[in-house]
Amino acid sequence: MVILETDRLVIRRFREDDWKDLFEYLSQEAVVQYEPYGVFSEEDCRKEAVSRSQNEAFWAVCRKNDHKLIGNLYFKQQEPLPFLTWELGYVFNTAYWGQGYAHEACNRMLKHAFEQMGAHRVMARCNPDNTSSWRLMERLSMRRGGHFRKPAFFKKTDDGKPIWHDAYQYSILDEEFAAIEGLNT
Ligand SMILES: CC(C)(COP(=O)(O)OP(=O)(O)OC[C@H]1O[C@@H](n2cnc3c(N)ncnc32)[C@H](O)[C@@H]1OP(=O)(O)O)[C@@H](O)C(=O)NCCC(=O)NCCS
């Protein structure tokens, strides 16, 4: 089983007993605001931890010093598989925003993608209103490749109408990542 490490973090598969830390952040309105789901209950999180423990796309991000699970990455290969493109997602507990943890975890995952998994391209999407998300992508040297006009909705109005939202798409290519790594070594 793959475990990724950085100076401050361990990035590992989910376990069933992660539900409490999962509940701590998936119950926060600010965390789920731009996600395709609402806040989770304790019971939802017990089930979610079991489900994530069986799903290789979800990675738990934990601090090395106290083993606290502070957020998660989502990392999944897209179809068609020969195009070697993975989608990256990230959701962190508000108590750990603004400390560079999400950047550290995502950057490690990009290194894993390009250097171990043979990825050609890693992409991510977000609502343009989610400034924290696209600023993170730009800190990761991902480049905005598109602004899509209302391609999707996650929520509906009280009378059942879709609330369509725009989406930015960002990506980074293997040669771009290698060039940045080359500068840092
Ligand atoms: C998107 C999200 C993960 C970004 O988290 P974040 O903490 O802002 O991102 P980073 O880890 O890159 O941290 C950067 C901040 O930490 C600061 N920082 C402090 N110490 C740092 C360090 N050692 N290294 C790097 N940055 C550091 C930076 O200056 C920056 O601060 P700023 O935002 O005031 O400019 C977070 O807002 C989140 O979980 N949102 C809810 C879920 C969500 O919307 N996900 C995306 C769906 S598309």
The ligand as a Gaussian input file, in Angstrom:
#p B3LYP/6-31G(d) Opt

LIG

0 1
 C       -9.144000      24.825000      -1.193000
 C       -8.427000      24.657000       0.155000
 C       -7.898000      23.240000       0.308000
 C       -7.241000      25.657000       0.170000
 O       -6.603000      25.581000       1.441000
 P       -5.462000      26.668000       1.838000
 O       -5.097000      26.399000       3.240000
 O       -5.932000      28.035000       1.469000
 O       -4.272000      26.319000       0.837000
 P       -2.716000      26.140000       1.106000
 O       -2.426000      24.889000       1.827000
 O       -2.037000      26.326000      -0.203000
 O       -2.346000      27.330000       2.074000
 C       -2.038000      28.613000       1.538000
 C       -2.054000      29.661000       2.605000
 O       -1.233000      29.232000       3.703000
 C       -0.226000      30.242000       3.975000
 N        0.914000      29.536000       4.574000
 C        1.218000      29.573000       5.898000
 N        2.262000      28.771000       6.152000
 C        2.646000      28.205000       4.982000
 C        3.671000      27.315000       4.615000
 N        4.501000      26.783000       5.515000
 N        3.753000      26.925000       3.326000
 C        2.918000      27.427000       2.395000
 N        1.897000      28.302000       2.693000
 C        1.780000      28.695000       3.978000
 C       -0.029000      30.895000       2.624000
 O        0.547000      32.176000       2.764000
 C       -1.465000      30.977000       2.126000
 O       -2.136000      32.003000       2.836000
 P       -3.222000      32.971000       2.121000
 O       -4.388000      32.090000       1.738000
 O       -3.559000      33.955000       3.201000
 O       -2.549000      33.550000       0.921000
 C       -9.384000      24.976000       1.326000
 O       -9.848000      26.303000       1.192000
 C      -10.584000      24.033000       1.404000
 O      -10.492000      22.915000       1.912000
 N      -11.787000      24.505000       0.922000
 C      -13.014000      23.720000       1.039000
 C      -13.069000      22.554000       0.084000
 C      -13.004000      23.012000      -1.358000
 O      -13.666000      23.973000      -1.743000
 N      -12.219000      22.276000      -2.153000
 C      -12.050000      22.588000      -3.562000
 C      -13.210000      22.171000      -4.368000
 S      -12.907000      22.552000      -6.093000

